Amino acid sequence: MWWSRFKRGFAGTWDDRLDGLFSAKVDYAGKSILDVGCNMGVVAYEISKLKPSSIHGIDIAKPHIETAKMLLSGSPVHARFDRLNLGSRRLGNILLPKYDIVLLLAVYQHMQRNIGPGKARRVLSNIVRRTSNVVARVPPGTDGEFIETLSDEGFQVKSTHTSPLGSHVLVLEKPGSLPTNIHVPAAGADPLPACSSAPGSADSPAESILRMGFAPIPMTLRVAATVLSASALTARMRPLA
Ligand SMILES: C[S@@+](CC[C@H](N)C(=O)[O-])C[C@H]1O[C@@H](n2cnc3c(N)ncnc32)[C@H](O)[C@@H]1O
């Protein structure tokens, strides 16, 4: 049975996995959350009690994703779970352009092992560029490279917590960034679409959400950023005086 297979590889208890997450005093209320390596959704479920506007979980393991979907089906929070290898080219289509908070809990070391250190670092950068707030758990002795990558993306460590099993919970913030306010659909509006695009559907899941008006502000920001970078490029292309 799949459960006993996964139980064998399960490190620590749920309490271990949640340790230090809520004492870090991150305000999840009204925020859009990306949970990278969401496992069976237990962290997402605990965070859903703090009334975020949405939770998007990604994990490579199908049984984990199915369990997470079932767990969150009883929560009023808009939740979506996608089965995906973070090394996949589909990552850019699955992720939304912006999240208020990205969780990277005990997952980066697995990414390094699964997809190689170089690619893991590029994927990490791609993910954290979509937010100004990261909450991470890293194994003892591995903070250095993780923090270095996030520093390169403009993040600063706001707090650290050492859990009983030795892992570190890091809260990182990009100073000076405007908070991203994801529009919360009105009561009675359609819930988030299913995890993957329906067969034959032209839209990626991220596009489906955007089409539903779930994130109009990030889309506006994206358009503005495109216009700004185009004008910056034009300015750079002018011949030197
Ligand atoms: C140690 S668990 C951490 C789970 C959860 N974040 C927590 O703190 O309890 C690592 C999770 O990352 C997932 N994972 C590992 N490599 C992955 C990859 N390449 N793409 C997507 N998920 C991956 C695993 O399936 C697993 O659920």
The ligand as an SDF file (V2000), in Angstrom:
LIG
                    3D

 27 29  0  0  0  0  0  0  0  0999 V2000
   11.1070   16.6370    3.3770 C   0  0  0  0  0  0  0  0  0  0  0  0
    9.6000   16.8120    2.4850 S   0  0  0  0  0  0  0  0  0  0  0  0
    9.0310   18.3860    3.1020 C   0  0  0  0  0  0  0  0  0  0  0  0
    7.5670   18.4880    3.0110 C   0  0  0  0  0  0  0  0  0  0  0  0
    6.9200   19.7390    3.5820 C   0  0  0  0  0  0  0  0  0  0  0  0
    7.3690   20.9380    2.9050 N   0  0  0  0  0  0  0  0  0  0  0  0
    7.1820   19.8260    5.0500 C   0  0  0  0  0  0  0  0  0  0  0  0
    7.8750   20.7200    5.5040 O   0  0  0  0  0  0  0  0  0  0  0  0
    6.6530   18.9800    5.7660 O   0  0  0  0  0  0  0  0  0  0  0  0
   10.1110   17.2480    0.8310 C   0  0  0  0  0  0  0  0  0  0  0  0
    8.9410   17.2620   -0.1430 C   0  0  0  0  0  0  0  0  0  0  0  0
    9.4200   17.7560   -1.3980 O   0  0  0  0  0  0  0  0  0  0  0  0
    8.9090   16.9500   -2.4410 C   0  0  0  0  0  0  0  0  0  0  0  0
    9.8760   17.0160   -3.5490 N   0  0  0  0  0  0  0  0  0  0  0  0
   11.1330   16.5470   -3.5520 C   0  0  0  0  0  0  0  0  0  0  0  0
   11.7230   16.7690   -4.7460 N   0  0  0  0  0  0  0  0  0  0  0  0
   10.8090   17.3930   -5.5100 C   0  0  0  0  0  0  0  0  0  0  0  0
   10.8070   17.8770   -6.8460 C   0  0  0  0  0  0  0  0  0  0  0  0
   11.8800   17.7350   -7.6300 N   0  0  0  0  0  0  0  0  0  0  0  0
    9.6980   18.4720   -7.3120 N   0  0  0  0  0  0  0  0  0  0  0  0
    8.5990   18.5930   -6.5220 C   0  0  0  0  0  0  0  0  0  0  0  0
    8.5340   18.1570   -5.2450 N   0  0  0  0  0  0  0  0  0  0  0  0
    9.6270   17.5600   -4.7490 C   0  0  0  0  0  0  0  0  0  0  0  0
    8.7750   15.5680   -1.8300 C   0  0  0  0  0  0  0  0  0  0  0  0
    7.8290   14.7580   -2.5150 O   0  0  0  0  0  0  0  0  0  0  0  0
    8.3620   15.8950   -0.4000 C   0  0  0  0  0  0  0  0  0  0  0  0
    6.9650   15.9350   -0.2380 O   0  0  0  0  0  0  0  0  0  0  0  0
  1  2  1  0
  2  3  1  0
  2 10  1  0
  3  4  1  0
  4  5  1  0
  5  6  1  0
  5  7  1  0
  7  8  2  0
  7  9  1  0
 10 11  1  0
 11 12  1  0
 11 26  1  0
 12 13  1  0
 13 14  1  0
 13 24  1  0
 14 15  1  0
 14 23  1  0
 15 16  2  0
 16 17  1  0
 17 18  1  0
 17 23  2  0
 18 19  1  0
 18 20  2  0
 20 21  1  0
 21 22  2  0
 22 23  1  0
 24 25  1  0
 24 26  1  0
 26 27  1  0
M  CHG  2   2   1   9  -1
M  END
$$$$
